[in-house]
């Protein structure tokens, strides 16, 4: 009986001390999803980013997150599911450049149509957008995975830079930078 109890204790200890293995379908990195008014130094201090060069308007860099993307068609609409962050991205994004004052109207229209069956699409935060930046050029010469459309070289984020502008991400050069509200960028909506 004593050997049996010792055997059970040893087996229990082995199972308790085993590392937990996470599946690719379980999100394990969650970028900030609420909008903020961010300074350049705050943006340059984002987690999961490797910065090549800092500037007074932002930085050149890329994400250190290892993504597990899946392309899915829902109700005829293409979305990209990032199993690492748990985010669902609009695969194509907007067809045209837009000024900041038009962007939120476009997202409201997307929600009223129920893109891919959802009505909670929004602009990504700068952290969510920067998480898409790849360390090198991919298909189409952009620093973004080829699972995404390569048309949207510059995208708006929902984060602002004081009264002067908002933050944007440029997949053409791996830039995260603030621009004034009169600039025209594409939109790549996201939902959680």
N, C-alpha and C positions, 0 to 999 in steps of 0.2 A: 504494500500500500504506500509506503514511504517513497519508493522508487517512482511509483505512478504519479504522486503529487509533485515530486521534483521534476519529472518529465513534463507535466502539464505547465508548471511554472516556467520552465525553460522555453517551451513552445510559445507560451503567452508573451514572454519577454521579447522573443524574436519578432512576433507579429506586431507588438506595440512599438518597437523601435524601428520598424521598416519605414523608409521614406514614402511619403504620399506622392503618387504619380498622377499628375494632372493631364486630362485629355486635351487635345487641341480644340475641342468644342467649348471648353470652360475658359471664360475670360480671366486673365490674370494681371492685366495692366489696365488701369482705368484713368485715362487722361481727364483733366478738369473739363466739366461740361457746362458750367455756368459762366456767363459773360462777365468781363471785368474791364475796367479802365486801367491799362497796363503801361508802365514806363518801359524804356528800352532795356534798362538793367533787369527788370522783372522778366522780360521776355528772354533775355540772354541767360537767365538762371533757370529756365525750364528743365524739368527732369527728362531723361531719355533722349537727349540731344547731344550730338557731337558738333562743336562749332569749329569751322576752319578759319574764319576771319570775322572779327567783331567790327562794327561800324556804328556811327552815331544814329543811324536809322534802323538798325537791326543786326542781322548776321547772315553769313553763308554757312550752311551746315546740313546735317542730315539726322534722321532718327536712328536710334540704336535699338529700336524695338524689332524683334523678329516676328513678322506678321504671318498669319495663316489665313489667306484670303480664299473666299469661295464666291464664284459668280453664280447668281441665281436669277431666274425670271419668274416674277410673281405678277399675275394678271396682265401679262404682256410687257411689264416694265422690268428693266434690268437693274439689279442692285448688286453691290459687293458687300459680302458679310466678312468682317474681320473677326475671326474667332479668338484672336489674341486680346483685343480690347472690348469685344462685345458690341462694337459699333456696326451699323448698317449704313452704307454710303450709296448715294445716287450714282450709278455707274458712269453716266455721261455728264451730268451737270447741265447748266444752261447752254443754250445754243449761241447766245450772244453776250457781249460785254454789257455790263449795267453799271450805272452810278449807284452810290450807296443809298440814295433816297428811293430807288426803285427795287432794290434787292429784296426787302422784306415783303413788298407786295407780290413779287414773283414767288416767294416761298409760301405765302398765304394761298396763292392760286394753286400751287402744287398740292398743298394740304386739302384744299376744297375739292380737288379732283381725286384725292385719295391715291396718290402715287404708290404703286405696289401694295395697295390695300391699307395704307397707313395715312394718318392725318396729323402726325407729330414731327414732321420734318422741320429742320431748323438750320441756321448757319452754324458751321463748326466753330469751336473756339480755336485760338491760335495753336494751342497744344495739340488738339485733335488734327488740325490741318498739317502742322509740322510733323506729326507722327507718320504721315504718308511719304515724307521725303526719303528717297533711297540714297545710298552712299555714292552711286554712280549713275550715269545715263542709262536708261532702258530703251525699250522700243519707242521710236518716235523722237529720240533725243531728249526726253524729259526725265527728271529724277523722281519718277513715280512708277509703280509696278504696272506692267502692260495689261493687267486685268481692268484698269481704268481707261476711259477714253483719253487720248492724248491731245484733244482739242483745247482743253481748259488749262492753258499754261499758267495763268494767274488767277487766283481765287480770293474772294473776300472771306474774312472771318467775322464772327459776331463781336469780337473784342475791339474796344476803341483805344485811341491814343489821345486822351484829353479831349479838348474841343477842336483839335486840329484835324483828326482823321481816324482811320481804323487800320487794323493790322491785316496784312495780306501775305500770301505765300506764292512764290514763283517757282514752279516745277522746272522751268527752263534752265535755271542756274542754281537751284537749291538755296533760295533766299527766303528769309522771313523779315518783313520790313513794314513800317507804317507808311501810309500814303494819305493824302488829303481826300476828303469826301467827294470831290469832283472827279476823281479817277474812275476809270471804267475797267472792271474785272468781271470774270465769270463767277458763277455760283456752283459749288458742289455741296448740296445739302447732305445732312447726316441725321441719324436718329439713334436712340439707344434702346 
